[in-house]
Amino acid sequence: MTRHDAWALLTEFTASDSLRKHALAVEAAMRHHAARLGHDADVWGVTGLLHDFDYERWPDPPAHTREGARILRARGVDEEIVGAILSHAEWNRDDYPLDRPIRDALSAVDELCGFVTAVAYVRPGKLEGLAPSSVRKKMKQKAFAAAVKREDIETGAARLSLTLDDHIAHVITAMQGIAGSLGLADQGMAGV
């Protein structure tokens, strides 16, 4: 599936601007890690872009991810992408374990992209100048972005063989590259 086709599918099933932006953030992080680890950035990017495309229609487990997988398979999407998307949901891990780099990466960046977005929203400079230490400080505040599972972020770093700071830095860097599309650019980054 091409990136163009993936975007069309995402927008067909996802009306929410915030969910679309989350998909873009995860796509950017996946592309970043694919390049860093020597994998196919297009495949990893499409995986990130589509990981939650079915969420608005089927938000409850196990329909979320499984209905999406059914649609993806019907459209002939590569099983590597489908399996990675299924693996990012805990209820699918018996059949789709985190046993491949693409699955590890998706699981690692999903929650962190959401958390970095939340941190950026409360900063005057948004993503510009955001440091891992600022993200870690917010992680200690349990009431801040309370729905984000901190343990998933920490486990994700370990799965990618990164320190927590390096994991956060990679995701920030990836998101900074598309800050304008995410609505997270300050005046100095308006052209990004």
Secondary structure, DSSP 4 states (H G I P E B T S, - for coil): --HHHHHHHHHHH---HHHHHHHHHHHHHHHHHHHHHTS-HHHHHHHHHHTTTTTTT--STTHHHHHHHHHHHHTT--HHHHHHHHHTSGGGTTTS-S-SHHHHHHHHHHHHHHHHHHHHHTSTTTTTT--HHHHHHHHT-TTTTTTS-HHHHHHHHHHTT--HHHHHHHHHHHHHTTHHHHT---GGGTT-
